[in-house]
């Protein structure tokens, strides 16, 4: 099952995504599936209709929790040690954009980089959950790009500005509940060129452990998102680039890159 959030010009709605790539249809459902049972309305809309625009499948109610240096080779490529416990940071929900929305490069950074990631969407109020029960609290999984102003990350003592600026958290194209994420490919392409190609089996700290660990520090609310870390191969984004982030069995998240003049 794939759950999308979309608009045809009015208020956002939710739908199940049915069909193979290139011929998908949106099966419109009632309400918000985070809070109400999935119930089709009977309306079906072709995804490729001109009026259809996919939105970020979730806008976190309270927070996005990022996990840094959670792939050994990514930590090494930036000259860092692998943490002995998850390295956490926060991104505001104002950083979220959806499929095909532009990543706007801030004028105070000279080097902004892509970071392809598996994202976890929380489905229940979660506090101090054990790793063994953690997946019971997960609504589903989506694709994220933890866009980072790398030069600012290196010079600021905190990562808030480098990782939390507007448009720094593309999420999409939809949420897939009940997915086995133990060994999925995580890739990033810029202008069609593959830059990142890793697997979730390479995570230093796996998804159940991360959900448990994060819940010890923060109460997680339905719709909150955990970014699980990025594999090696991060690189710069430039004006007019197109970046695609893909997680196997979920889909491709595509965003153009712009620098305002």
For each residue, the residues with C-beta under 8 A, 3 or more apart:
1: 16 38 176 177 178
2: 16 17 174 175 176 251
3: 14 15 16 17 29 33 38 57 140 174 175 176 177
4: 14 15 16 17 26 54 57 173 174 175
5: 12 13 14 54 55 56 57 58 98 174
6: 12 13 14 15 26 52 53 54 55
7: 10 11 12 13 52 53 55
8: 13 45 49 51 52 53
9: 51
10: 7 13
11: 7
12: 5 6 7 55
13: 5 6 7 8 10 28
14: 3 4 5 6 28 29 31 32 33
15: 3 4 6 26 27 28 29 45
16: 1 2 3 4 26 27 29 38 40
17: 2 3 4 24 25 26 27 47 174
18: 24 25 26 27 44
19: 23 24 25 47
20: 23 24
21: 24
22: 48
23: 19 20
24: 17 18 19 20 21 46 47 48
25: 17 18 19 44 45 46 47
26: 4 6 15 16 17 18 44 45 46 47 52
27: 15 16 17 18 40 43 44
28: 13 14 15 40 41 42 43 44 45
29: 3 14 15 16 33 38 39 40 41
30: 36 39 40 41
31: 14 35 36 39
32: 14 35 36
33: 3 14 29 36 37 38 139
34: 58 123 139 222 223
35: 31 32 222
36: 30 31 32 33 39
37: 33
38: 1 3 16 29 33
39: 29 30 31 36
40: 16 27 28 29 30 43
41: 28 29 30
42: 28
43: 27 28 40
44: 18 25 26 27 28
45: 8 15 25 26 28 49 52
46: 24 25 26 49 52
47: 17 19 24 25 26 52 54
48: 22 24 52
49: 8 45 46 52
50:
51: 8 9
52: 6 7 8 26 45 46 47 48 49
53: 6 7 8 100
54: 4 5 6 47 98 99 100 172 173 174
55: 5 6 7 12 98 99 172
56: 5 59 96 97 98 99 101 170 171 172
57: 3 4 5 98 121 142 171 172 173 174 175
58: 5 34 121 142 171 175 223 225
59: 56 93 96 223
60: 63 64 93 96 223 224 225
61: 93 221 222 223 224
62: 93 221 223 224
63: 60 90 91 92 93 218 224 225
64: 60 90 91 92 93 95 96 169 224 225 226 227
65: 88 89 90 214 218 220 224 225 226 227
66: 88 89 90 91 146 163 226 227
67: 70 86 87 88 205 210 226 227 228 229
68: 83 87 88 89 159 229
69: 74 75 78 80 81 82 83 87 204 229
70: 67 74 86 87 203 204 205 210 228 229 230
71: 74 75 198 202 203 204 229 230 231 232
72: 75 76 82 202 204
73: 76 77 198 202 231 232
74: 69 70 71 77 78 198 229 230 231 232 233 234
75: 69 71 72 78 80 81 82 83
76: 72 73 79 80 232
77: 73 74 232 233 234
78: 69 74 75 234
79: 76
80: 69 75 76
81: 69 75
82: 69 72 75 204
83: 68 69 75 86 87 204
84:
85: 213
86: 67 70 83 205 209 210 213 214
87: 67 68 69 70 83
88: 65 66 67 68 214 217
89: 65 66 68 159 160 163
90: 63 64 65 66 160 164
91: 63 64 66 95 146 163 164 168 169 227
92: 63 64 95 164
93: 59 60 61 62 63 64 96
94: 166
95: 64 91 92 163 164 165 166 167 168 169
96: 56 59 60 64 93 169 170 171
97: 56 101 102 103 167 169 170 171 255
98: 5 54 55 56 57 101 170 171 172 173
99: 54 55 56 170 172 173 253 254 255
100: 53 54 254 255 256
101: 56 97 98 167 170 255
102: 97 167 255 256 257 258
103: 97 112 145 147 167 168 170 237 243 255 256 257 258
104: 166 167 258 259 260
105: 109 112 237 239 257 258 259 260
106: 109 112 149 165
107: 259 260
108: 149 152
109: 105 106 112 149 150 151 152 162
110: 151
111: 149 150 151 236
112: 103 105 106 109 147 148 149 150 236 237
113: 147 148 150 234 235 236 237
114: 145 147 188 190 195 196 234 235 237 243 245
115: 145 146 147 148 188 230 234
116: 143 145 186 187 188 196 198 230 231 245 246 247
117: 143 144 145 146 186 227 228 229 230 245
118: 141 143 144 181 184 186 200 207 228 247 250
119: 141 142 143 144 171 225 226 227 228
120: 138 141 207 210 211 225 226 228
121: 57 58 138 139 140 141 142 175 223 224 225
122: 126 137 138 139 211 220 221 222 223 224 225 226
123: 34 137 138 139 140 222
124: 136 137 139 222
125: 219 220 221 222
126: 122 129 134 137 211 215 219 220 221
127: 215 219 220
128: 215 216
129: 126 133 134 136 137 211 212 215
130: 133 134 212
131: 134 208 209 211 212
132: 208
133: 129 130 136 137
134: 126 129 130 131 137 138 207 208 209 211 212 215
135: 138 207 208 211
136: 124 129 133
137: 122 123 124 126 129 133 134 211 215 220
138: 120 121 122 123 134 135 141 207 211
139: 33 34 121 122 123 124 175 177 222 223
140: 3 121 123 175 176 177 178 179
141: 118 119 120 121 138 175 176 177 179 181 247 250
142: 57 58 119 121 171 172 173 174 175 176 225 247 250
143: 116 117 118 119 171 172 173 245 246 247 250 251 252 253
144: 117 118 119 169 170 171 225 227 245 253
145: 103 114 115 116 117 169 170 188 243 245 253 255
146: 66 91 115 117 163 168 169 227 230
147: 103 112 113 114 115 163 167 168 169 170 237
148: 112 113 115 153 162 163 168 234
149: 106 108 109 111 112 152 153 161 162 163 165 168
150: 109 111 112 113 153 154 162 234 236
151: 109 110 111 154 155
152: 108 109 149 155 156 161 162
153: 148 149 150 156 159 162 163
154: 150 151
155: 151 152
156: 152 153 159 160 161 162
157:
158: 161
159: 68 89 153 156 162 163 164
160: 89 90 156 163 164
161: 149 152 156 158 164 165
162: 109 148 149 150 152 153 156 159 165
163: 66 89 91 95 146 147 148 149 153 159 160 168
164: 90 91 92 95 159 160 161 168
165: 95 106 149 161 162 168
166: 94 95 104
167: 95 97 101 102 103 104 147 170
168: 91 95 103 146 147 148 149 163 164 165
169: 64 91 95 96 97 144 145 146 147 227
170: 56 96 97 98 99 101 103 144 145 147 167 245 253 255
171: 56 57 58 96 97 98 119 142 143 144 225 253
172: 54 55 56 57 98 99 142 143 251 253
173: 4 54 57 98 99 142 143 251 252 253
174: 2 3 4 5 17 54 57 142 250 251
175: 2 3 4 57 58 121 139 140 141 142
176: 1 2 3 140 141 142 179 249 250
177: 1 3 139 140 141
178: 1 140
179: 140 141 176 184 249 250
180:
181: 118 141 184 200 207
182: 200 201 206
183: 199 200 201
184: 118 179 181 199 200 247 248 249 250
185: 197 198 199 246 247 248
186: 116 117 118 196 197 198 199 200 230 231 245 246 247 248
187: 116 194 196 197 198 245 246 247
188: 114 115 116 145 194 195 196 233 234 243 244 245 246
189: 192 193 194 195 243 244 246
190: 114 193 195 235 237 241 242 243 244
191: 241 242
192: 189
193: 189 190
194: 187 188 189 197
195: 114 188 189 190 233 234 235
196: 114 116 186 187 188 230 231 232 233 234
197: 185 186 187 194 231 233
198: 71 73 74 116 185 186 187 202 230 231 232 233
199: 183 184 185 186 202 231
200: 118 181 182 183 184 186 203 206 207 228
201: 182 183
202: 71 72 73 198 199 231
203: 70 71 200 206 207 228 229
204: 69 70 71 72 82 83 229
205: 67 70 86 209 210 213
206: 182 200 203 209 210
207: 118 120 134 135 138 181 200 203 210 211 228
208: 131 132 134 135 211 212
209: 86 131 134 205 206 212 213
210: 67 70 86 120 205 206 207 213 214 226 228
211: 120 122 126 129 131 134 135 137 138 207 208 214 215 220 226
212: 129 130 131 134 208 209 215 216
213: 85 86 205 209 210 216 217
214: 65 86 88 210 211 217 218 220 226
215: 126 127 128 129 134 137 211 212 218 219 220
216: 128 212 213
217: 88 213 214
218: 63 65 214 215
219: 125 126 127 215
220: 65 122 125 126 127 137 211 214 215 224 226
221: 61 62 122 125 126 224
222: 34 35 61 122 123 124 125 139
223: 34 58 59 60 61 62 121 122 139
224: 60 61 62 63 64 65 121 122 220 221
225: 58 60 63 64 65 119 120 121 122 142 144 171
226: 64 65 66 67 119 120 122 210 211 214 220
227: 64 65 66 67 91 117 119 144 146 169
228: 67 70 117 118 119 120 200 203 207 210
229: 67 68 69 70 71 74 117 203 204
230: 70 71 74 115 116 117 146 186 196 198 234
231: 71 73 74 116 186 196 197 198 199 202
232: 71 73 74 76 77 196 198
233: 74 77 188 195 196 197 198
234: 74 77 78 113 114 115 148 150 188 195 196 230
235: 113 114 190 195
236: 111 112 113 150
237: 103 105 112 113 114 147 190 241 243 257
238: 241 257 259
239: 105 257 258 259
240: 256 257 258
241: 190 191 237 238 256 257
242: 190 191 254 255 256 257
243: 103 114 145 188 189 190 237 254 255 257
244: 188 189 190 252 253 254
245: 114 116 117 143 144 145 170 186 187 188 252 253
246: 116 143 185 186 187 188 189 250 251 252 253
247: 116 118 141 142 143 184 185 186 187 250 251
248: 184 185 186
249: 176 179 184
250: 118 141 142 143 174 176 179 184 246 247
251: 2 143 172 173 174 246 247
252: 143 173 244 245 246
253: 99 143 144 145 170 171 172 173 244 245 246
254: 99 100 242 243 244
255: 97 99 100 101 102 103 145 170 242 243
256: 100 102 103 240 241 242
257: 102 103 105 237 238 239 240 241 242 243
258: 102 103 104 105 239 240
259: 104 105 107 238 239
260: 104 105 107
261:
